Amino acid sequence: MRTDAIAPDVSVAGSQPEPDRHLPPRAGRQQKPKTLKQVIFYGVLSVLAIPFVFPTWWMITSSFKPINEIFSFPPTLWPANPTLEGYAEAFAVQPFGLQYFNSLYIAVIVTVGTMFVSSLAGYAFARIRFRGQNLLFMVVLVGLLIPSEVTIVPLFQIFNQLGMVNTHWPLILVSTFGAPSVLATFIMRQFFISLPGELEEAARLDGLGRFAIWWKIAMPLAKSALAAVAIFTFLHVWNLYLEPTVYLLSPDLFTLPQALTRYVDAYGGQMWNVQLAAATMTALPVLIVFVVAQKQFVEGLAQSGLKG
Amino acid sequence: MTTTTSTRPDRAAARSGRVSPDPALRKRRPLSYRQRDQIAGYIFVAPQVLGILAFVLIPLGLIGYFSVHEWNVLAGSFTFVGAENFERLFTDPELVPVLQATGVFSVGLVVFNLVLALLLAVMLNRKARAMTFYRTLFFSPVVVSLVAWTIVWGFLLQDDGGINGILQLVGIEGPNWLREGPTAMASVIIVQVFKNVGLNMVLFLAALQGVPQEIQEAARVDGANARTLFTRITVPLISPTILLTFIITIVGSLQVFAQVAVLTQGGPGISTTVLVYYLYQQAFLFGRFGYGSVLAIVLFAIVLILTVVQWQLRKKWVFYEN
């Protein structure tokens, strides 16, 4: 899984076809084609990278441009007259600070909550024997099979009956305890299955109960799995769009993705510079954390894909 | 280890039954470790199991119930309408275009995503410091806020946006990407591929690194060229990953909502109205919760079929699985 430690010489298609074996030796010319090949290879990679990098770059730099420069042709790669106008407007047009807080606190509660729910359930399914265990595990796995979009209509009606529409409760409860947490439980279970049993035996002889074993022995060992769970849960909640759109009505309660789409002027035209400033504030912190903790991000998210 | 622990409670129960037949005597004894484990197990899984019951299984059952009712939020009425919503499904002139759009989107996304992911993984699968750097670049959109990413592309794909600006530099008059049927669908697909292809790329990269070197060496000694090596050795060996990414991507493609909502609002016409977006429109914009429930059943049926097909494919296709 260590994707950065690339195995030596695992050459597949696109690698050097070993010229000395298949072709007659061409003395003196060997160095040049190799360098040229390298240049072409990196050139192709760099061109391929443009659609992945340019939008983010353009979003960040353009958020500091005045509106007329955003539409200037040809597009500028760096703001000629940097301004914070878009950022100021972002907070003036909508309660953006409050919306930022909403997104942040919901994401933190759901992430921490999911870590508890999934590690408890994952631990029990992996290490404790109790009656009906397999049946209950099957019940939980159903959550993996059913996309949350399938249940959005009845869930909306349930939360409407409970008077929880236009509150953050549906987002928090469903994400923490419902289908989105099942993948986390599955990953935690896979991790706890691999734990050696001796540690628990020793702890049990010392008189520790199950809860203490889970908290004091198993959890400290599960840091990597917990990190993976935390990363993909946070990103999932941070990006939720359908659910907030369905449940939340007042701008004061909006989360960021929802707020980003509401930057329109009195005529319904999009306020691009403001929208880009808000988008930058939404995306940049996560990007910075990603660059710092790259390895955990890539492995954590890849794990969520592998186990799914 | 697991087998001994699982048989132990039975033995313990049998023993205690024989040794202490007096129930009063047993009552006084503190709970055994096994008994406490039973209780602990239920307590540990309770939040998750109850959550699934409340937020997945019960709502799933309710879909059937709601699909034969019509619910008017404004009037506060909830009336039984029988099969009316299902009849509407079969007479809905928009259903076929919506299913077609969903199919085109899913197939386009899966094909483009997997091909690009495999291409990038093969390119990045070599030993060089720069590879980590490129991997970061290709992966970065995965962590960019989905709506932020979509908004930026929405701007770039405008008639007077950045893409057409670049095309103009080389003398091409670009289309109004998001306002013409075919290009609108292509745009939604491409924006989504660039957003998430990094994830599949990383999965493929991990799989490629797991291909044993000896097998490749042996094939090469036998005279296999790069292409044969790839199609006959590498692809079969990473086929479990190909199937896995295929399933993740196709199920994910059925859930697409934000991209459509932000980029095209299902338009022009209904050319990019995929099933989930249609469901949202019917239920939450037009207030047809009954019909929305029927559409949810359709979505559920598609996912169920895909799951079954996946199991069949796994048996047939996958060359090797550990």
Interface residues (C-beta under 8 A of the other chain):
Chain A: M1 T3 D4 I6 A7 P8 D9 V10 S11 V12 A13 G14 S15 P17 E18 H22 F41 Y42 V44 L45 L48 A49 P51 F52 V53 P55 T56 W58 M59 I70 F71 F73 P74 P75 F116 V117 S118 L120 A121 Y123 A124 F125 I128 R129 F130 R131 Q133 L136 V139 V140 V142 G143 L145 I146 P147 S148 E149 V150 T151 I152 V153 P154 L155 F156 Q157 I158 N160 L173 V174 T176 F177 G178 A179 S181 V182 T185 G197 R204 G209 R210 F211 W214 L235 W238 N239 Y241 L242 T245 V246 L256 P257 Q258 L260 T261 W272 Q275 L276 A279 T280 T282 A283 V286 L287 F290 V291 Q294 F297 V298 L301 A302 G305 L306 G308
Chain B: M1 T5 S6 P9 Y33 R36 D37 Q38 A40 G41 Y42 F44 V45 P47 Q48 V49 L50 G51 I52 L53 A54 F55 V56 L57 I58 P59 L60 L62 I63 F66 W71 V73 L120 V122 M123 N125 R126 K127 A128 A130 M131 T132 Y134 R135 T136 L137 F138 F139 S140 P141 V142 V143 V144 S145 L146 V147 A148 W149 I151 V152 W153 F155 L156 D160 G162 G165 I166 Q168 L169 F194 G198 L199 N200 V202 L203 L205 A206 L208 Q209 V211 Q213 Q216 R220 N225 A226 R227 L229 F230 T234 L244 T245 I248 V251 L254 Q255 F257 A258 A261 V262 V276 L279 Y280 A283 F284 F289 G292 S293 A296 L299 F300 V303 L304 T307
